[in-house]
Amino acid sequence: MACIVLLWWPSAGPSQNSQWTTETVDPAGESLSMAADQDGNIHISYQSGGAVKYGFRPVHSSRWFTMEIPGASSQGYVGMATRLAVDRQGNPHVCYTPGVLKYASFDGKQWHIQQIDPGSGLIEYNCSVAIASDGTQHVTWYQYSAPGAAYYLHVKHAVLQDGVWMARTVDFEGQTGKWNSITVDAQGTPRMSYDSFLKGALKYAVFDGKEWKVHVVDSRDMGTEGAYNRGMGNSILVNRDGKAQISYEYDDALLYAWQTATAWRVETIDHISTTGSWMGFRTRQALDPEGNPHVVYEDGGSVKHAFWDGSRWRIQIVSGPGIERHRFADIAIDREGTIFIGYRDSSDGSVKVAVGHPPRAAQSSSAPPKAER
């Protein structure tokens, strides 16, 4: 197990060894997703009152500009999820569920709304989006049922080619991908993480140009006794060495998997108390300029931030618990190392962003010493 240093701060936000401020984006919102573009602007998507909304914070400014995405709504469904990515031009792309999977993209002048894989059946839970450096757009989601209400319960992927979304099922094992995350490496290869709920496993898939190659990173058969449902709330990124890193949860722990040349190194970052339902399992992560991972997650209604300082994990409380149960935390880090942690306020349901710098971390792009799986 990793060495953990706990830095406990008041529920108003982190303060020790850091300079943090808190900004209000919107009086109400949930299902947040954040990204920083190459210029240091910060983008956020969320849903509020049945509408899909988008927020923009210019670099070196503390002012947020928000808007409803025209034509984007929850379509009468509850438990809506949004996920955002930005392209090399700094334009936002947002997928959102449930019911049907829709995709909103901004071309610099206006928003365009598309339905992905129409007629495929009912879409539920999470989606994820990633944009390659050449502009190729990728989306993953959980296909809950096929047309006619027959259960399907598989993770799917679509790529936009010549103006057409080409969709396929990634994994036909039962109940795969309720939690899913996708990224694209420097070569344009899509990589994804997702859970296999029936097997209690975290899976990792890479597209080789023809098919998805699927690997098991961790499972209840490989893991610690009592760790039953592994892979929930997963988030994937690729480090500067081209290796994947995945944050994820099981019933009462936050874990981290580092890809090596031959296997995976898995460690426990923190023991947590979840708030129940599928929304209660959620991790998001980003790399700082030194290549160190930062993970945001929820613990008993609190928003927490764990970061690797080059030799060990350090943990901060960003916002303490309150009336609001689910916090929908996400993170973005700009090229200067400024950290932006978005979350739903625990007292009034507003969308807040904590902005700051942690203690300076050492350069690191490799995993700590750990037994391989």
SELUMVEX-987220 format. One record per atom (N, C-alpha, C): residue in one letter; x, y, z. Coordinates in steps of 0.001 Angstrom, whole numbers, plus 500000, padded with zeros to 6 digits. Each point is the difference from the previous one (the first is absolute). Layout:
# SELUMVEX-987220
   residu     east    north       up
        A        X        Y        Z
...
This chain:
# SELUMVEX-987220
   residu     east    north       up
        M   500848   498807   500000
        M   499152   501193   500000
        M   500881   501241   500000
        A   499553   501041   499307
        A   500791   501218   499889
        A   500054   500735   501326
        C   501059   500743   500176
        C   500096   500904   501142
        C   499095   501191   499750
        I   499144   500333   500955
        I   499042   501091   499832
        I   500260   501067   501044
        V   500096   501219   499558
        V   500107   501135   500902
        V   498703   500777   499926
        L   499303   500087   501109
        L   498719   500684   500014
        L   500180   501440   500452
        L   499548   500905   499163
        L   500056   501426   500313
        L   498580   500477   500208
        W   499531   500013   501240
        W   498600   500320   500271
        W   499820   501492   500176
        W   498992   500548   499283
        W   499710   501419   500065
        W   498519   500218   500280
        P   499618   501198   500384
        P   498583   500283   500241
        P   499178   499763   498751
        S   498709   499769   500200
        S   499123   499653   498875
        S   499872   501116   498979
        A   500330   501235   500362
        A   499897   501099   499046
        A   500978   499848   498851
        G   501068   499240   500183
        G   500934   499791   498900
        G   501412   499829   500511
        P   500918   499519   499125
        P   501385   499793   500394
        P   500730   501316   500177
        S   500962   500027   500935
        S   500713   501242   500233
        S   501475   499784   500318
        Q   500326   499009   500831
        Q   501363   499830   500447
        Q   500936   499681   498837
        N   501139   500695   499949
        N   501024   499799   498973
        N   499499   500310   498597
        S   498873   500634   499862
        S   499442   500315   498694
        S   499245   501317   500084
        Q   499853   500660   498868
        Q   499157   501174   499905
        Q   498810   499643   499122
        W   498837   499876   500613
        W   498793   499583   499283
        W   498943   501099   500074
        T   499257   500138   498921
        T   498826   500859   499979
        T   498834   499174   499468
        T   498789   500457   500271
        T   498812   499296   499532
        T   499165   500935   499142
        E   499574   499513   498834
        E   499206   500779   499060
        E   498655   499324   499779
        T   498962   500790   499815
        T   498670   499483   499697
        T   499753   500102   498499
        V   499654   498861   499412
        V   499731   499947   498568
        V   498522   500225   499712
        D   499142   499358   500787
        D   498560   500036   499733
        D   499264   499754   501309
        P   498822   500616   500209
        P   499247   499772   501243
        P   499521   498566   500179
        A   499955   499192   498922
        A   499546   498616   500129
        A   500628   499163   498899
        G   500307   498738   500330
        G   500530   499114   498971
        G   500526   498700   500578
        E   500112   498995   499138
        E   500552   498701   500382
        E   500553   499336   498741
        S   500557   498793   500173
        S   500594   499237   498895
        S   501074   500808   499274
        L   500976   500481   500757
        L   501036   500876   499476
        L   501055   499221   499210
        S   500576   500691   499011
        S   501181   499504   499301
        S   500850   501198   499620
        M   501342   499878   500154
        M   500891   501138   499798
        M   501170   499636   499102
        A   500569   501023   499346
        A   501208   499828   499198
        A   500694   501342   499848
        A   501329   499958   499884
        A   500800   501183   499693
        A   500490   499887   498565
        D   499952   501097   499238
        D   500518   499943   498644
        D   501473   500415   499976
        Q   500604   499996   498813
        Q   501434   500253   499877
        Q   500397   501418   500394
        D   499048   500931   499948
        D   500276   501388   500358
        D   499797   500288   501483
        G   499475   499017   500746
        G   499757   500201   501420
        G   498589   500434   500341
        N   499109   500076   499009
        N   498589   500259   500281
        N   499380   498749   500621
        I   499016   500190   500868
        I   499341   498881   500669
        I   498568   499882   499499
        H   499592   498771   499714
        H   498670   499708   499478
        H   499288   499054   500968
        I   498682   500166   500098
        I   499214   499129   500869
        I   498645   499740   499364
        S   499524   498766   500121
        S   498627   499669   499623
        S   499284   499481   501238
        Y   498694   500180   500022
        Y   499192   499525   501123
        Y   498546   500077   499592
        Q   499145   499415   500804
        Q   498575   500124   499720
        Q   499334   500743   501149
        S   499022   500798   499630
        S   499286   500801   500986
        S   498572   500202   499535
        G   499054   499561   500824
        G   498591   500182   499674
        G   499591   499316   498708
        G   500622   498882   499687
        G   499656   499273   498781
        G   500719   500475   498758
        A   500809   501049   500115
        A   500759   500525   498864
        A   501466   499606   500126
        V   500668   499806   498872
        V   501442   499796   499987
        V   500649   501371   499869
        K   500903   500313   500911
        K   500611   501323   500018
        K   501511   499898   499821
        Y   500558   501103   499548
        Y   501433   500082   499730
        Y   500545   501270   500623
        G   501180   499880   500623
        G   500646   501150   500595
        G   501428   500152   499500
        F   500466   501257   499944
        F   501314   500317   499463
        F   500670   501027   500895
        R   501240   499737   500374
        R   500790   500920   500819
        R   501273   500345   499232
        P   500139   501230   499517
        P   501198   500364   499242
        P   501250   499902   500863
        V   501122   499699   499364
        V   501270   499899   500705
        V   500307   501310   500732
        H   500510   499868   501234
        H   500382   501135   500841
        H   498808   500884   500359
        S   498819   499444   499989
        S   498804   500717   500420
        S   499274   499145   501027
        S   499238   500626   500871
        S   499182   499254   500961
        S   498519   500064   499656
        R   499691   500524   498823
        R   498607   500158   499603
        R   499553   498808   499160
        W   498838   499470   500328
        W   499406   498890   499247
        W   498871   500515   499116
        F   499975   499539   498766
        F   498913   500283   499069
        F   499246   498684   499767
        T   498685   500015   500194
        T   499217   498777   499872
        T   498851   500182   499018
        M   499539   498869   499471
        M   498886   500030   499054
        M   499361   498621   499951
        E   498733   499963   499637
        E   499367   498733   499648
        E   500423   499631   498587
        I   500327   498742   499804
        I   500316   499546   498652
        I   498679   499882   499237
        P   499820   500752   498922
        P   498712   500003   499294
        P   499614   498600   499521
        G   498778   499606   500325
        G   499499   498702   499547
        G   500429   498825   500829
        A   500761   500220   501070
        A   500473   498906   500853
        A   499201   499997   501297
        S   499360   498881   500285
        S   499201   499889   501215
        S   500007   498562   500470
        S   499452   499790   501206
        S   499943   498657   500592
        S   498896   499155   499404
        Q   499169   500577   499146
        Q   498927   499262   499324
        Q   499059   499310   500982
        G   499870   500600   501197
        G   499088   499465   501000
        G   500595   498933   500887
        Y   501259   499635   499787
        Y   500642   498984   500823
        Y   500693   500652   501194
        V   500153   499218   501068
        V   500745   500454   501177
        V   501319   499246   500049
        G   500910   500447   500875
        G   501292   499343   500099
        G   500855   500222   498772
        M   499937   501194   499455
        M   500707   500302   498770
        M   501507   500072   500227
        A   500782   499565   498998
        A   501456   500085   500048
        A   500497   500827   498835
        T   501031   500814   500239
        T   500670   500721   498923
        T   501487   499693   500078
        R   500678   500058   498851
        R   501460   499845   499952
        R   500538   500899   498910
        L   501077   500705   500305
        L   500525   501040   499114
        L   501452   499725   499645
        A   500375   500350   498763
        A   501395   500034   499564
        A   500163   501198   499085
        V   501241   500480   499840
        V   500263   501111   499089
        V   500974   499552   498922
        D   499845   500559   498794
        D   500905   499671   498908
        D   501189   500965   499991
        R   500890   499842   499038
        R   501223   500812   499962
        R   499706   501478   499743
        Q   498832   500299   499452
        Q   499600   501387   499782
        Q   499325   500603   501232
        G   499847   499192   501046
        G   499349   500483   501213
        G   498494   499966   499947
        N   499429   499253   499039
        N   498544   499883   499901
        N   499498   498836   500851
        P   498902   500214   500742
        P   499476   498942   500863
        P   499131   498992   499249
        H   500031   498761   500488
        H   499169   498911   499503
        H   499398   499310   501214
        V   498696   499814   500010
        V   499298   499486   501175
        V   499095   498842   499602
        C   500156   498851   500676
        C   499011   498927   499861
        C   499086   500039   501211
        Y   498751   499574   499815
        Y   499084   499978   501132
        Y   498944   498910   499807
        T   499613   499426   501118
        T   498989   498945   500083
        T   499051   500409   501139
        P   498927   499233   500264
        P   499636   498677   499495
        P   498904   500070   498940
        G   499347   498836   499788
        G   498944   499887   498998
        G   500617   499692   498657
        V   500498   501031   499338
        V   500796   499842   498793
        V   501334   500703   500246
        L   501004   499628   499231
        L   501307   500630   500126
        L   500092   501148   499022
        K   500208   501200   500535
        K   500153   501170   499140
        K   501371   500636   500205
        Y   500396   500759   498981
        Y   501352   500544   499939
        Y   499915   501434   499498
        A   500481   500922   500832
        A   499993   501418   499649
        A   501432   500451   499747
        S   500248   500588   498849
        S   501336   500481   499671
        S   499924   501440   499522
        F   501003   500780   500381
        F   500064   501415   499634
        F   501096   500172   498955
        D   499705   500665   498892
        D   500952   500136   498901
        D   500705   501357   499970
        G   499848   500756   501087
        G   500574   501338   500054
        G   498976   501087   499764
        K   498839   499607   499437
        K   498936   500959   499727
        K   498661   499561   500584
        Q   499701   498712   499917
        Q   498709   499520   500485
        Q   500099   498550   500447
        W   498970   499599   500762
        W   499903   498631   500488
        W   499285   499125   498971
        H   500443   498749   499915
        H   499343   499003   499164
        H   499635   498811   500890
        I   498760   499538   499889
        I   499508   498878   500807
        I   499778   498801   499095
        Q   500544   498843   500416
        Q   499815   498757   499263
        Q   499553   498902   500952
        Q   499217   499067   499489
        Q   499720   498781   500741
        Q   500918   498910   499473
        I   500695   499336   500902
        I   500923   498940   499621
        I   499305   498652   500098
        D   500168   499182   498971
        D   499434   498647   499956
        D   498485   500016   500212
        P   499272   500771   499208
        P   498534   500066   500174
        P   499351   498650   499719
        G   498919   499726   500726
        G   499274   498752   499813
        G   500636   498798   500656
        S   501052   500223   500797
        S   500707   498865   500606
        S   499373   499530   501297
        G   499079   500781   500551
        G   499379   499623   501258
        G   500258   501031   501085
        L   499792   499611   501244
        L   500087   500907   501138
        L   501439   500148   500484
        I   500435   501248   500170
        I   501319   500326   500526
        I   499843   500445   501449
        E   500860   499514   500881
        E   499932   500388   501405
        E   501402   500302   500534
        Y   500031   500603   501180
        Y   501217   500230   500773
        Y   500993   500887   499251
        N   501279   499608   499981
        N   501062   500899   499574
        N   500290   499944   498505
        C   500547   501104   499505
        C   500660   500042   498700
        C   501342   500681   500202
        S   500867   499892   499001
        S   501307   500639   500068
        S   500416   500411   498603
        V   500791   501066   499898
        V   500385   500537   498699
        V   501491   500348   500012
        A   500667   499788   498857
        A   501409   500347   499848
        A   500236   500457   498569
        I   500907   500965   499847
        I   500313   500563   498684
        I   501482   499782   499715
        A   500324   499342   498876
        A   501394   499797   499615
        A   500607   501309   499509
        S   501334   500032   499912
        S   500682   501225   499581
        S   499649   500394   498569
        D   499594   499022   499167
        D   499586   500327   498635
        D   498529   500364   499900
        G   499315   500072   501156
        G   498595   500388   500040
        G   499016   498852   499980
        T   500488   498750   499881
        T   499090   498848   499991
        T   499279   499903   501342
        Q   498688   499799   499947
        Q   499156   500024   501194
        Q   499551   498587   500372
        H   500129   499686   501287
        H   499649   498680   500526
        H   499015   500153   501154
        V   499048   499084   500090
        V   499025   499995   501090
        V   499789   498563   500464
        T   499860   499791   501303
        T   499609   498708   500551
        T   498764   500180   500868
        W   499232   498910   500167
        W   498780   500079   500805
        W   499541   498590   500390
        Y   498978   499962   500856
        Y   499431   498740   500486
        Y   498654   499779   499334
        Q   499942   498970   499177
        Q   498760   499650   499317
        Q   499162   499124   500927
        Y   498934   500580   500535
        Y   499203   499295   501008
        Y   499084   498952   499384
        S   499345   500356   498912
        S   499094   499041   499372
        S   500003   500180   498494
        A   499594   498965   499310
        A   499862   500032   498544
        A   498577   500442   499656
        P   499714   500289   498730
        P   498615   500318   499617
        P   499044   498894   500424
        G   498854   500391   500523
        G   499050   499005   500489
        G   500156   499709   501469
        A   500861   500746   500688
        A   500166   499945   501454
        A   500748   498770   500482
        A   500629   499225   499119
        A   500832   498878   500439
        A   501301   500536   500588
        Y   500408   499437   501136
        Y   501240   500452   500619
        Y   501189   499756   499071
        Y   500928   500972   499988
        Y   501232   499850   499224
        Y   501211   500067   500934
        L   500161   501114   500729
        L   500939   500116   501116
        L   501459   499817   499592
        H   500413   500702   498930
        H   501379   499936   499532
        H   500530   501412   499735
        V   501326   500124   500066
        V   500639   501263   499685
        V   500216   500093   498492
        K   499746   501201   499454
        K   500152   500221   498563
        K   500913   501208   499748
        H   500505   500045   498773
        H   500900   501073   499579
        H   499594   500457   498613
        A   500133   501288   499750
        A   499760   500543   498661
        A   501105   500990   499661
        V   500406   499997   498730
        V   500975   500952   499498
        V   499392   500701   498797
        L   500238   501313   499895
        L   499459   500774   498890
        L   500963   499919   498810
        Q   499544   499367   498919
        Q   500814   499827   498803
        Q   499232   500498   498785
        D   500569   500990   499305
        D   499371   500562   498806
        D   498570   500453   500271
        G   499808   500584   501184
        G   498696   500536   500354
        G   498987   498986   500491
        V   500412   498731   500152
        V   499091   498937   500444
        V   500557   499357   501267
        W   499125   499833   500998
        W   500403   499324   501232
        W   499974   498486   499782
        M   501163   499369   500118
        M   500127   498547   499851
        M   500020   499390   501391
        A   498943   499253   500337
        A   499820   499474   501352
        A   500201   498497   500030
        R   500541   499521   501122
        R   500153   498560   500195
        R   500022   499690   501492
        T   499678   498763   500336
        T   500088   499525   501379
        T   501452   499627   500304
        V   500498   500438   501138
        V   501387   499727   500381
        V   500135   498662   500696
        D   499054   499671   500888
        D   500120   498815   500849
        D   498609   499386   500158
        F   499866   498726   499626
        F   498704   499319   500067
        F   499786   499261   501313
        E   500920   500107   500935
        E   499777   499434   501318
        E   498875   500770   500684
        G   499202   499325   500818
        G   498825   500625   500593
        G   500322   501149   500930
        Q   499223   501068   499887
        Q   500087   501187   500853
        Q   501408   500594   500010
        T   500446   500400   498829
        T   501309   500643   499871
        T   499833   501470   499618
        G   500610   500880   500789
        G   500102   501386   499599
        G   499004   500971   500575
        K   499317   499628   501071
        K   499146   501004   500659
        K   500841   501217   500369
        W   501234   499756   500442
        W   500989   501056   500188
        W   501048   499829   498908
        N   500200   501033   499192
        N   500943   499904   498895
        N   500736   501320   499813
        S   501210   499906   499470
        S   500830   501180   499776
        S   500897   499741   498805
        I   500168   500997   499133
        I   500822   499840   498805
        I   501002   501139   499880
        T   501176   499675   499451
        T   501009   500993   499674
        T   500641   499587   498691
        V   500766   500905   499397
        V   500703   499721   498753
        V   501465   500356   500215
        D   500917   499091   499638
        D   501415   500267   500222
        D   500590   500861   498882
        A   501300   500259   500081
        A   500655   500902   499056
        A   499980   499476   498573
        Q   499852   498694   499835
        Q   499933   499399   498668
        Q   498578   499935   499459
        G   499037   500491   500767
        G   498605   499979   499574
        G   499282   498718   500310
        T   500605   499126   500806
        T   499384   498722   500359
        T   499048   500184   501173
        P   498733   499626   499854
        P   499081   500104   501135
        P   500247   498891   501018
        R   499952   500369   501251
        R   500127   499051   501108
        R   498877   500296   500980
        M   499471   498964   500595
        M   498885   500212   500908
        M   500080   499090   501212
        S   499396   500453   501079
        S   499815   499191   501198
        S   498508   499878   500251
        Y   499599   498879   500592
        Y   498591   499799   500331
        Y   499880   498854   500997
        D   498851   499917   500643
        D   499783   498933   500968
        D   499286   498825   499357
        S   500245   498823   500539
        S   499226   498802   499675
        S   499303   499596   501287
        F   498745   500419   500146
        F   499339   499946   501301
        F   499781   498567   500492
        L   499580   499107   499122
        L   499741   498625   500433
        L   501271   499292   500440
        K   501112   500319   499365
        K   501279   499373   500350
        K   500747   500785   501078
        G   499487   501173   500366
        G   500684   500821   500987
        G   501381   500409   499540
        A   500115   500451   498743
        A   501306   500242   499411
        A   500115   501402   499409
        L   501230   500491   499968
        L   500362   501197   499240
        L   500666   499522   498719
        K   499508   500480   498860
        K   500565   499609   498718
        K   500619   501203   499279
        Y   500939   499661   499106
        Y   500725   500980   499207
        Y   500001   499512   498559
        A   499640   500863   499062
        A   499901   499601   498596
        A   500749   500991   499123
        V   500692   499472   498992
        V   500747   500799   499029
        V   499549   499597   498602
        F   499744   500982   499143
        F   499583   499710   498626
        F   501232   499923   499111
        D   500193   498858   499314
        D   501201   499784   499200
        D   499814   500364   498528
        G   498891   500661   499685
        G   499694   500356   498625
        G   498965   499096   499368
        K   499815   498809   500583
        K   499013   499045   499499
        K   499016   499564   501079
        E   500506   499794   501203
        E   499143   499536   501084
        E   500535   500477   501340
        W   499145   499889   501007
        W   500399   500370   501356
        W   500682   498815   500675
        K   501182   500249   500544
        K   500720   499015   500792
        K   499714   500280   501470
        V   499394   499042   500674
        V   499504   500205   501361
        V   500889   499265   501001
        H   500327   500674   501106
        H   500834   499437   501054
        H   499321   500243   501350
        V   500178   499085   500935
        V   499506   500169   501365
        V   501118   500618   500832
        V   499732   501151   500582
        V   500976   500688   500837
        V   499923   499508   501436
        D   498786   499858   500500
        D   499773   499597   501389
        D   498626   499344   500075
        S   499843   499058   500918
        S   498698   499340   500165
        S   499880   499466   501412
        R   498801   499587   500345
        R   499791   499453   501338
        R   500797   498712   500193
        D   500347   499311   498917
        D   500807   498789   500113
        D   501477   500319   500225
        M   500417   501218   499599
        M   501396   500396   500125
        M   500248   500876   501206
        G   498945   500609   500528
        G   500162   501065   500969
        G   499927   499550   501443
        T   499891   500996   500860
        T   499957   499796   501435
        T   498695   499334   500415
        E   500081   499168   500995
        E   498799   499339   500515
        E   498975   501047   500432
        G   498766   499798   499584
        G   498934   500922   500350
        G   499797   501115   498995
        A   500952   500176   499087
        A   499867   501025   498962
        A   499211   499407   498847
        Y   498700   500204   500004
        Y   499131   499231   499112
        Y   499831   500644   498628
        N   499449   501183   499946
        N   499677   500629   498721
        N   501084   500988   499600
        R   500952   499548   499233
        R   501116   500853   499605
        R   499729   500648   498645
        G   500555   501194   499817
        G   499904   500686   498716
        G   498987   501111   499936
        M   499248   500212   501061
        M   498971   501031   499976
        M   500627   501395   500010
        G   499310   500954   499350
        G   500444   501380   500004
        G   501358   500226   499368
        N   500374   499197   498995
        N   501365   500059   499468
        N   500258   501215   499119
        S   501287   500367   499928
        S   500461   501108   499163
        S   501390   499644   499472
        I   500224   500183   498696
        I   501263   499618   499373
        I   500711   501211   499409
        L   501331   499969   500047
        L   500828   500938   499250
        L   501259   499273   499558
        V   500751   500623   499079
        V   501265   499449   499517
        V   501102   500970   500367
        N   501073   499506   500628
        N   501073   500885   500445
        N   500983   500298   498869
        R   501004   500786   500283
        R   500942   500447   498970
        R   500842   498853   499455
        D   500040   498865   500702
        D   500712   498819   499516
        D   499113   499080   499169
        G   498740   500421   499793
        G   499082   499187   499218
        G   499350   498872   500762
        K   500103   500007   501321
        K   499399   498968   500835
        K   498677   500506   500573
        A   499038   499092   500131
        A   498690   500353   500552
        A   500039   500006   501521
        Q   499203   500874   500588
        Q   499805   500071   501441
        Q   498502   500126   500259
        I   499483   499191   500926
        I   498556   499930   500226
        I   499698   500157   501488
        S   499130   500945   500322
        S   499449   500099   501350
        S   498633   499329   499998
        Y   499656   499359   501123
        Y   498720   499297   500071
        Y   499681   499669   501450
        E   498813   499463   500233
        E   499555   499696   501352
        E   499422   498600   500080
        Y   500003   499466   501212
        Y   499099   498901   500311
        Y   499134   500445   501159
        D   499467   499082   500768
        D   498961   500364   500957
        D   500431   501063   501011
        D   501253   499951   500465
        D   500411   500957   501023
        D   501443   500449   499846
        A   500493   500063   498769
        A   501380   500428   499804
        A   500182   500666   498640
        L   500945   500944   499965
        L   500465   500618   498766
        L   501321   499346   499631
        L   500094   499471   498777
        L   501195   499312   499547
        L   500589   500682   498773
        Y   501269   499662   499725
        Y   500690   500570   498848
        Y   500832   498914   499338
        A   499854   499887   498676
        A   500730   499001   499223
        A   500968   500701   499058
        W   501274   499614   500068
        W   501053   500540   499145
        W   500395   498909   499004
        Q   499958   500288   498727
        Q   500429   499037   498996
        Q   501528   499970   499915
        T   500569   498801   499965
        T   501436   499832   499799
        T   500214   499313   498649
        A   501240   499658   499700
        A   500302   499361   498713
        A   499373   498628   499893
        T   499769   499342   501139
        T   499530   498615   499956
        T   498727   499733   500787
        A   499589   500895   500872
        A   498851   499720   500870
        A   499430   501312   500525
        W   499280   499910   501120
        W   499427   501161   500665
        W   500429   500005   501462
        R   500261   501176   500525
        R   500255   500176   501424
        R   498781   500686   500611
        V   499429   499388   500997
        V   498756   500494   500595
        V   500228   500313   501467
        E   499510   501165   500439
        E   500145   500380   501394
        E   498736   500677   500506
        T   499837   500005   501295
        T   498894   500699   500642
        T   500445   501398   500397
        I   499254   501013   499543
        I   500293   501387   500372
        I   499310   500368   501305
        D   498717   499619   500129
        D   499216   500462   501141
        D   498857   499021   500240
        H   499566   499892   501233
        H   498782   499265   500342
        H   498867   501011   500128
        I   498862   499698   499383
        I   498938   500983   499844
        I   498656   499440   500440
        S   499068   500919   500174
        S   498603   499657   500244
        S   499190   500599   498856
        T   499362   499162   499184
        T   499256   500505   498855
        T   498598   500430   500415
        T   499360   500774   499135
        T   498679   500539   500317
        T   498876   499233   499328
        G   500318   498841   499422
        G   498957   499154   499440
        G   499630   500351   498579
        S   499351   499068   499317
        S   499576   500069   498618
        S   501211   500055   499073
        W   499765   499867   498703
        W   501119   500020   499051
        W   500725   501336   499990
        M   499287   501089   500357
        M   500624   501318   500022
        M   500972   500161   501157
        G   499889   499143   501019
        G   500874   500088   501158
        G   501394   499464   499753
        F   500211   499337   498853
        F   501327   499509   499639
        F   500503   500846   498829
        R   501027   500802   500263
        R   500451   500938   498977
        R   501426   500446   500317
        T   500896   499826   499041
        T   501324   500596   500088
        T   500286   500717   498694
        R   500753   501071   500067
        R   500481   500709   498815
        R   501445   500374   500267
        Q   500813   500072   498939
        Q   501408   500293   500224
        Q   500591   500844   498877
        A   501166   500577   500305
        A   500747   500811   499036
        A   501467   499960   500391
        L   500887   500283   499032
        L   501432   500075   500248
        L   500435   501455   500138
        D   500920   500264   500935
        D   500569   501333   500105
        D   501194   500132   499041
        P   500603   501182   499881
        P   501094   500178   499042
        P   501207   499099   500257
        E   500182   499502   501224
        E   501094   499084   500299
        E   499662   498551   499664
        G   498745   499760   499564
        G   499583   498647   499659
        G   499434   499210   501152
        N   499723   500651   501119
        N   499446   499323   501168
        N   498470   499984   499965
        P   499380   498877   500354
        P   498531   499921   499968
        P   499343   500656   501209
        H   498843   500608   499746
        H   499139   500565   501029
        H   498625   499381   499827
        V   499406   499522   501078
        V   498708   499318   499953
        V   499024   500718   500920
        V   498788   500270   499513
        V   498933   500495   500862
        V   498947   498917   500143
        Y   499382   499942   501180
        Y   499041   498943   500308
        Y   499175   500438   501194
        E   499000   499206   500342
        E   499114   500327   501106
        E   500178   498997   501138
        D   499857   500490   501207
        D   500154   499154   501184
        D   499007   500464   501053
        G   498912   499255   500150
        G   499007   500345   501000
        G   499372   501364   499795
        G   499889   500441   498744
        G   499438   501308   499710
        G   501024   501103   499875
        S   501270   499721   500324
        S   501074   500972   499826
        S   500642   499838   498628
        V   500530   501098   499468
        V   500811   499962   498787
        V   501457   499981   500420
        K   500761   499014   499503
        K   501398   499860   500378
        K   500896   500011   498764
        H   501224   500402   500219
        H   501001   500133   498940
        H   501252   499247   500439
        A   500374   498970   499245
        A   501219   499251   500271
        A   500990   500273   498881
        F   501251   500275   500337
        F   501003   500224   498964
        F   501308   499302   500360
        W   500663   499491   498978
        W   501276   499319   500139
        W   501106   501056   499964
        D   500827   500056   501046
        D   501010   501053   500088
        D   501370   499541   499507
        G   500059   498861   499346
        G   501247   499444   499520
        G   500489   498839   500826
        S   499465   499863   501227
        S   500397   498877   500850
        S   498846   499408   500800
        R   498902   500750   500157
        R   498868   499494   500772
        R   498758   500804   499661
        W   498856   499464   500393
        W   498724   500691   499809
        W   499740   500947   501166
        R   499523   501184   499676
        R   499545   500955   501005
        R   498524   500297   499758
        I   499263   500231   501065
        I   498548   500141   499903
        I   499541   501297   500661
        Q   499110   500698   499302
        Q   499408   501226   500509
        Q   498479   499899   499969
        I   499352   500609   500961
        I   498554   500193   499944
        I   499739   501334   499300
        V   499249   499965   498928
        V   499672   501204   499244
        V   498722   500641   500525
        S   498992   499165   500282
        S   498719   500503   500502
        S   499354   498923   500858
        G   499558   500375   501187
        G   499433   499053   500935
        G   498565   499636   499682
        P   499424   499021   500717
        P   498641   499537   499744
        P   498956   501011   500447
        G   498788   499836   499471
        G   498893   500883   500355
        G   498685   499394   499587
        I   499063   500847   499644
        I   498654   499532   499638
        I   500013   499219   498702
        E   500723   500513   499001
        E   500035   499353   498702
        E   500824   498711   500080
        R   499430   498923   499492
        R   500606   498681   500188
        R   501109   499718   498998
        H   499709   500219   498700
        H   500966   499718   498947
        H   500678   501295   499563
        R   501340   499930   499777
        R   500776   501219   499801
        R   500512   500171   498562
        F   500044   498931   499216
        F   500323   500080   498556
        F   501334   500699   499734
        A   501031   499657   500746
        A   501279   500699   499882
        A   500751   499634   498721
        D   500728   500971   499460
        D   500892   499789   498866
        D   501190   500940   500146
        I   501041   499779   499175
        I   501233   500751   500139
        I   500582   500340   498635
        A   500627   501167   499921
        A   500782   500407   498839
        A   501245   500714   500508
        I   501110   499845   499285
        I   501258   500651   500367
        I   500545   500681   498757
        D   500305   501294   500111
        D   500498   500711   498833
        D   501511   499813   499850
        R   500580   500563   498943
        R   501414   499771   499706
        R   500922   500661   501003
        E   499491   500943   500800
        E   500790   500635   501048
        E   499923   499236   501320
        G   499187   498952   500044
        G   499864   499203   501208
        G   498888   500431   500922
        T   499212   500982   499604
        T   498855   500407   500809
        T   498935   498908   499961
        I   499471   499669   501157
        I   499013   498924   500133
        I   498608   500604   500134
        F   499063   499426   499269
        F   498597   500405   500044
        F   499175   498766   500357
        I   499352   500044   501160
        I   499172   498884   500454
        I   498554   500469   500071
        G   499175   499466   499123
        G   498591   500359   499969
        G   499169   499025   500818
        Y   498928   500501   500591
        Y   499145   499142   500811
        Y   498666   500699   500259
        R   499053   499213   500410
        R   498717   500544   500437
        R   500098   500370   501474
        D   499623   501230   500339
        D   500099   500467   501372
        D   499104   499171   500905
        S   500514   499646   501165
        S   499258   499102   500895
        S   498837   500674   500703
        S   499986   501325   500027
        S   498937   500695   500734
        S   498877   500508   499108
        D   500322   500473   498792
        D   498954   500612   499183
        D   499897   499441   498583
        G   500820   499015   499640
        G   499895   499382   498678
        G   500593   500814   498872
        S   500705   501089   500313
        S   500619   500804   498954
        S   501242   499301   499450
        V   500433   500444   498817
        V   501217   499473   499389
        V   501167   500885   500428
        K   500935   499395   500704
        K   501168   500716   500500
        K   501269   499430   499353
        V   501052   500835   499963
        V   501319   499555   499563
        V   501029   500521   500989
        A   500775   499078   500589
        A   501125   500376   500847
        A   501234   500122   499118
        V   500732   501092   500149
        V   501152   500297   499148
        V   501233   500156   500875
        G   501081   499304   499660
        G   501199   500149   500799
        G   501163   499170   499518
        H   501079   500060   500774
        H   501217   499248   499746
        H   500307   499164   501236
        P   500291   498705   499825
        P   500455   499209   501145
        P   501479   500249   500235
        P   500590   499466   501070
        P   501454   500065   500144
        P   500671   499431   498767
        R   501108   500587   499587
        R   500683   499609   498773
        R   500385   498532   500047
        A   499632   499254   498950
        A   500300   498578   499941
        A   501237   499756   499160
        A   500672   498910   500291
        A   501157   499612   499210
        A   499563   499433   498662
        Q   500890   500056   499008
        Q   499676   499432   498690
        Q   499889   498490   500129
        S   498953   499452   499445
        S   499777   498561   500128
        S   499083   499525   498900
        S   500400   498926   499328
        S   499124   499405   498998
        S   499990   498490   500126
        S   500559   499470   501080
        S   500027   498555   500190
        S   499325   499643   501304
        A   499616   498755   500125
        A   499275   499554   501176
        A   500934   499812   501168
        P   499471   500081   501222
        P   500801   499712   501185
        P   500272   498505   500090
        P   500989   499585   500781
        P   500249   498562   500167
        P   498757   499310   500527
        K   499583   498938   499304
        K   498778   499314   500390
        K   499963   498651   499314
        A   499419   499036   500669
        A   499853   498684   499377
        A   499118   500085   498770
        E   500395   499329   498929
        E   499250   500059   498748
        E   498908   498956   499968
        R   498916   500334   499259
        R   498910   499056   499780
        R   499865   499727   498528
